Amino acid sequence: MGKKNLSNKKYYLSFLIMVLLIVITFFVLFKDYTLSDVVDAVNIMDKRYILLAILMFFIYLLFEAMATKRLLNEIGYETKLLTNIRYAAIDYYFCAITPSSLGGQPMVAYYMDKDKIPVYKSSVVLLFNSIIFRLVLVLFGIVFVVLRYSYFDDLVKTLLFLVGVILNLVFVSIFLVALISKKLVLKAGFKVINLLHKLKVLRKNRIVYYRKYYHSINKFSNLYIHIKKNKRLILEILLYNILQRGALFFISYLVYRSLSFSTESIISLMAIQVFISITVDSLPIPGGVGLSEKLMISFFAVIYTSKYIFPAMVITRIMTFYLEVIITGLIIGFHHVITMIKKGRNNDRVL
């Protein structure tokens, strides 16, 4: 119980830090711009494009759900699509509020465990999907930055992009080691067991924990080998991740069109969104708050007329991040309410 409370406190702290960053960011930005500019922009927006933008996020969740469902099916778990959409919402929400977007997978594993999917199995699914997810982001980055290199040709932006790519590849490497190097994972796990035993957290004989851990890693390794051999499965997961990422990056273009602009192409707006994602996703800033807004204003100076730079940033940021946090938070909250109602009914039957 204590460990769970400690974990919850970390998520609450990350959320509070993100809220504080949002307040500071917009307090600083509103010194140079006015709220009335944003209100005027909202009033003239073509709402059809905004509805399409919201739809894009649900498509994003759908493709992540399809990828997770396909991987779970491969290891013997038939799950409903709606269940996997819930997993996708949990992943997005907790990645959004935690530094370096690392909070999603542990929370999804926790909820999968509650749904009777063992952690060693869910870990393979989540790590494998995370590797593809980050590799697709790097692939998008290379393609779009090459296509619109003139937007990113100053030293600061180039360095930010390179740091983002390197950090994403570092995370991919760590995830790959966790999947591939059975020996290294076992060695690291045994050291953790020894430490916890010395701290009296684990009280039984260490051999008991060694055996349990060894058997779990054996199963984990065998699952990965099974998935790795299925080339068609890998291509399917790759396609789902490309469509998933593409749907989210398309939102910035829909916002652009909603404000009655049409000069720039889809590629230009998506290139900016891809660059920002690569730059901020791996940094230890919850949601990339502050830096994302600053970068958008910098890029939008060459995309929008001066009157619309700030309103476009606010609306784009809402549609590509803040609204998604609210939507996924509501999905998680709705799930908890339904779970509590079901538990109440079951208790009534027992009584």
DAKAJO-V801781 format. One record per backbone hydrogen bond with DSSP energy under -1.0 kcal/mol. CO is the residue of the C=O (numbers start at 0). NH is the residue of the N-H. E is the energy in kcal/mol with one decimal. If there is no record, write none. Layout:
BEGIN
[[CO/NH/E] [CO/NH/E]]
END
This chain:
BEGIN
[[0/4/-2.3] [1/5/-2.2] [2/6/-2.4] [3/7/-2.6] [4/8/-2.3] [5/9/-1.6] [6/10/-1.7] [7/11/-2.6] [8/12/-2.6] [9/13/-2.3] [10/14/-2.4] [11/15/-2.5] [12/16/-2.4] [13/17/-2.3] [14/18/-2.4] [15/19/-2.5] [16/20/-2.5] [17/21/-2.2] [18/22/-2.4] [19/23/-2.5] [20/24/-2.8] [21/25/-2.5] [22/26/-2.0] [23/27/-2.4] [24/28/-2.5] [25/29/-2.3] [27/30/-1.0] [28/31/-1.4] [28/32/-1.1] [34/38/-2.4] [35/39/-2.6] [36/40/-1.8] [37/41/-2.4] [38/42/-2.1] [39/43/-1.3] [45/48/-1.2] [46/50/-2.3] [47/51/-1.9] [48/52/-2.0] [49/53/-2.2] [50/54/-2.3] [51/55/-2.0] [52/56/-1.2] [53/57/-1.5] [54/58/-2.1] [55/59/-2.2] [56/60/-2.4] [57/61/-2.3] [58/62/-2.5] [59/63/-1.9] [60/64/-2.5] [61/65/-2.4] [62/66/-2.0] [63/67/-2.5] [64/68/-2.8] [65/69/-2.2] [66/70/-2.0] [67/71/-2.6] [68/72/-2.6] [69/73/-1.7] [70/74/-1.1] [71/76/-2.9] [72/75/-1.5] [79/83/-1.6] [80/84/-2.0] [81/85/-1.9] [82/86/-1.9] [83/87/-2.3] [84/88/-2.2] [85/89/-2.4] [86/90/-2.6] [87/91/-2.5] [88/92/-2.6] [89/93/-2.3] [90/94/-1.9] [91/95/-2.4] [92/96/-1.4] [97/100/-1.6] [98/101/-1.4] [102/106/-1.1] [103/107/-2.4] [104/108/-2.6] [105/109/-1.8] [106/110/-2.3] [107/111/-2.8] [108/112/-2.3] [109/113/-1.5] [110/114/-1.0] [111/116/-2.4] [112/115/-1.6] [117/121/-2.6] [118/122/-2.7] [120/124/-1.7] [121/125/-2.9] [122/126/-2.7] [123/127/-2.4] [124/128/-2.3] [125/129/-2.2] [126/130/-2.2] [127/131/-1.9] [128/132/-2.7] [129/133/-2.4] [130/134/-2.3] [131/135/-2.5] [132/136/-1.5] [133/137/-2.1] [134/138/-2.5] [135/139/-2.9] [136/140/-2.5] [137/141/-2.6] [138/142/-2.3] [139/143/-2.9] [140/144/-2.4] [141/145/-1.7] [142/146/-2.0] [143/147/-1.9] [147/150/-1.7] [148/151/-1.7] [153/157/-2.2] [154/158/-2.6] [155/159/-2.6] [156/160/-2.4] [157/161/-2.5] [158/162/-2.7] [159/163/-2.3] [160/164/-2.6] [161/165/-2.7] [162/166/-2.7] [163/167/-2.3] [164/168/-2.4] [165/169/-2.3] [166/170/-2.4] [167/171/-2.3] [168/172/-2.3] [169/173/-2.4] [170/174/-2.6] [171/175/-2.6] [172/176/-2.5] [173/177/-2.2] [174/178/-1.6] [175/179/-3.6] [176/180/-1.8] [179/181/-1.5] [180/184/-2.1] [181/185/-2.4] [182/186/-2.3] [183/187/-2.5] [184/188/-2.5] [185/189/-2.6] [186/190/-1.8] [187/191/-1.9] [188/192/-2.3] [189/193/-2.5] [190/194/-2.2] [191/195/-2.7] [192/196/-2.3] [193/197/-2.2] [194/198/-2.0] [195/200/-2.3] [195/201/-1.3] [196/199/-1.2] [204/207/-1.2] [205/209/-2.7] [206/210/-2.5] [207/211/-2.0] [208/212/-2.7] [209/213/-2.9] [210/214/-2.5] [211/215/-2.0] [212/216/-2.5] [213/217/-2.2] [214/218/-2.1] [215/219/-2.6] [216/220/-2.9] [217/221/-2.3] [218/222/-2.2] [219/223/-1.9] [220/224/-2.2] [221/225/-2.0] [222/226/-2.4] [223/227/-2.9] [224/228/-1.4] [226/229/-1.2] [228/230/-1.3] [229/233/-1.8] [230/234/-2.1] [231/235/-2.2] [232/236/-2.5] [233/237/-2.2] [234/238/-2.5] [235/239/-2.6] [236/240/-2.1] [237/241/-2.1] [238/242/-2.5] [239/243/-2.4] [240/244/-2.7] [241/245/-2.6] [242/246/-2.1] [243/247/-1.5] [244/248/-2.4] [245/249/-1.6] [249/253/-1.6] [250/254/-2.2] [251/255/-1.9] [252/256/-2.4] [253/257/-2.0] [254/258/-1.1] [255/260/-1.6] [256/259/-1.9] [257/45/-2.4] [264/268/-1.5] [265/269/-2.7] [266/270/-2.5] [267/271/-1.6] [268/272/-1.9] [269/273/-2.8] [270/274/-2.5] [271/275/-2.3] [272/276/-2.2] [273/277/-2.6] [274/278/-2.3] [275/279/-2.5] [276/280/-2.5] [279/282/-1.0] [282/99/-2.1] [282/284/-2.2] [284/287/-2.4] [285/288/-1.4] [287/291/-2.5] [289/293/-2.1] [290/294/-2.7] [291/295/-2.4] [292/296/-2.2] [293/297/-1.8] [294/298/-2.5] [295/299/-3.3] [298/301/-1.8] [299/303/-3.0] [304/307/-1.8] [307/311/-2.6] [308/312/-1.9] [309/313/-2.6] [310/314/-2.7] [311/315/-2.7] [312/316/-2.7] [313/317/-2.2] [314/318/-2.5] [315/319/-2.0] [316/320/-1.2] [316/321/-1.5] [317/322/-2.9] [320/324/-2.2] [321/325/-1.9] [322/326/-2.8] [323/327/-2.7] [324/328/-2.1] [325/329/-2.3] [326/330/-2.1] [327/331/-2.3] [328/332/-2.6] [329/333/-2.9] [330/334/-2.1] [331/335/-2.0] [332/336/-2.1] [333/337/-2.5] [334/338/-2.4] [335/339/-2.3] [336/340/-2.3] [337/341/-2.4] [338/342/-2.3] [339/343/-2.3] [340/344/-2.1] [341/345/-2.4] [342/346/-2.4] [343/347/-2.0] [344/348/-2.0] [345/349/-2.0] [346/350/-2.3]]
END
